[in-house]
Amino acid sequence: SPLKNWSTPKLTDTSRMFAGCDKLKFADLSNWDLSSNGRNVHMNKMFLTSGSTPLLVIAKDEKFSEYNYAGDNRTPVGPTFDANGGKFPESTDGEEETGISTQAEGEPASGESEIKQGKTTNWLANNTTAVDEFINTAIEQPTRDDGLVFCGWEVQDPTENPNAYDRMTATYKAKW
């Protein structure tokens, strides 16, 4: 991504830098350094949109993990998990501790899988290990009544050489 290559060592104000960019859904800012030399970088309304808009920011700088994306009408994105004939463990308040919510309410109809949507924070460390760890720990393992054992997640319709955004917005199907 061209944004990844921007030189930011002297940057002091990113306020409204991407305000109004409603079509911006992914920003790879992994090489941005806003924290070095004790700089106080103003980031007010950096990603502001007029309506609720999904955004995934990949960054290493701590300022992006602390940023208030919700205040800019930005919503987190995450993968979809398909139980592939199984069901996910019940949760007491309708939402897992990891922020994953059920898309299909109640029991799946006969022959249908239960689906859950993973919700990440808007910030993710830019490394394969972090993405893999999120995918493998974001949701409790589904179970099946017929005794088959969950073996892991398999990406559906994989793209060739997927980047972090592709992997974080993909559908993962349970392997039995």
C-alpha positions in Angstrom: 0.0 0.0 0.0 1.4 3.5 -0.9 0.5 4.8 2.6 2.8 2.2 4.1 5.8 3.9 2.4 5.1 7.4 3.7 8.0 8.9 5.7 6.6 10.2 9.0 9.5 11.0 11.4 8.6 14.7 11.5 4.8 14.4 11.3 3.1 16.3 14.1 -0.5 16.5 13.0 -2.7 13.9 11.3 -6.0 15.5 12.3 -8.7 14.9 9.7 -6.0 13.4 7.4 -8.5 10.7 6.1 -11.7 12.4 7.2 -14.5 12.0 4.7 -12.7 9.0 3.1 -15.8 6.7 3.5 -14.4 4.2 1.0 -11.2 3.7 3.0 -11.6 0.3 4.5 -7.9 -0.7 4.9 -4.9 1.3 5.8 -1.5 -0.3 6.1 0.4 2.2 8.3 2.9 -0.4 9.5 5.9 1.7 8.8 4.5 4.9 10.4 6.4 6.1 13.5 4.4 8.7 15.4 5.8 7.9 18.9 9.6 8.4 18.5 11.5 11.3 20.0 8.6 12.0 22.4 6.6 13.9 19.8 3.0 14.8 20.6 1.2 14.0 17.4 -2.3 15.4 17.1 -4.6 12.7 15.6 -8.1 14.3 16.2 -10.7 12.8 13.8 -8.0 11.3 11.6 -10.5 8.7 10.1 -13.8 10.5 10.6 -16.7 9.5 8.4 -20.3 10.7 8.3 -21.8 7.2 8.9 -20.7 3.9 10.4 -17.9 2.6 8.2 -15.6 -0.5 8.6 -11.9 0.1 8.9 -8.9 -2.2 9.5 -5.6 -0.4 10.3 -2.4 -2.3 10.3 0.2 -0.6 12.4 3.1 -1.1 14.8 2.9 2.3 16.5 1.1 2.2 19.9 -0.8 5.4 19.0 -2.9 3.5 16.6 -3.9 0.9 19.2 -5.0 3.7 21.6 -6.9 5.7 18.9 -10.7 6.1 19.3 -11.9 4.7 16.0 -15.5 4.5 17.3 -15.5 8.3 17.8 -14.8 8.6 14.0 -17.8 6.4 13.2 -15.4 3.5 12.3 -16.4 0.0 13.1 -14.0 -3.0 13.5 -13.8 -5.7 10.9 -13.1 -9.3 11.3 -13.4 -12.8 9.8 -16.5 -14.9 9.5 -16.5 -18.3 11.1 -18.7 -21.1 9.7 -19.3 -24.1 12.1 -19.8 -26.3 9.0 -22.6 -28.4 10.5 -21.7 -27.7 14.1 -22.6 -25.1 16.6 -20.7 -22.7 18.8 -20.7 -22.8 22.6 -23.5 -20.8 24.2 -22.7 -17.4 25.7 -24.6 -15.8 28.5 -25.0 -12.3 27.0 -25.1 -13.2 23.3 -21.6 -12.1 22.8 -18.3 -13.9 23.4 -15.6 -12.3 25.5 -13.6 -11.7 22.4 -16.3 -9.4 20.9 -17.6 -12.0 18.5 -21.3 -11.8 17.9 -23.7 -14.4 16.5 -25.1 -13.6 13.1 -27.6 -16.5 13.0 -29.9 -16.4 16.0 -30.9 -19.6 17.8 -30.2 -23.1 16.6 -29.2 -23.6 13.0 -31.9 -25.1 10.8 -31.5 -28.8 9.8 -28.5 -29.1 7.4 -27.4 -25.4 8.1 -24.3 -24.2 9.9 -24.1 -21.7 12.6 -22.2 -18.6 11.5 -20.3 -16.1 13.8 -18.6 -12.9 12.8 -15.3 -12.1 14.4 -14.8 -8.5 15.5 -11.3 -7.3 15.9 -10.1 -4.0 17.2 -9.3 -1.7 14.3 -5.6 -2.1 15.0 -3.5 -5.2 14.4 0.3 -5.8 14.5 1.6 -6.3 11.0 2.9 -9.8 11.3 1.7 -13.2 10.2 2.0 -14.6 13.7 -0.5 -12.0 15.1 -3.0 -12.7 12.3 -2.7 -16.5 12.8 -3.0 -16.1 16.5 -6.2 -14.0 16.2 -7.8 -16.5 13.7 -7.0 -19.5 16.0 -8.1 -17.8 19.3 -10.8 -15.4 18.2 -13.6 -17.8 18.8 -14.3 -20.9 20.8 -14.2 -24.2 18.9 -17.5 -25.4 17.6 -18.9 -28.8 18.5 -21.0 -31.4 16.8 -23.6 -33.8 18.2 -22.4 -36.6 16.0 -19.1 -36.9 17.8 -16.8 -35.5 15.0 -13.9 -33.7 16.4 -12.9 -30.1 15.4 -9.6 -30.1 13.6 -9.1 -26.4 12.8 -10.2 -23.6 10.5 -9.9 -23.7 6.7 -10.2 -20.4 4.7 -12.9 -20.4 2.0 -12.1 -19.1 -1.4 -8.5 -18.3 -0.6 -6.8 -15.6 -2.6 -3.3 -16.2 -3.9 -0.7 -14.6 -1.6 -3.3 -13.0 0.8 -2.4 -9.9 2.8 -3.5 -9.3 6.3 -6.7 -7.6 5.2 -7.7 -10.5 3.0 -7.1 -12.9 5.9 -8.9 -10.8 8.4 -12.0 -10.4 6.2 -12.2 -14.0 4.9 -14.7 -16.7 5.8 -13.2 -19.7 7.8 -15.0 -23.0 7.8 -14.6 -25.6 10.6 -12.7 -28.8 9.6 -14.0 -32.0 11.1 
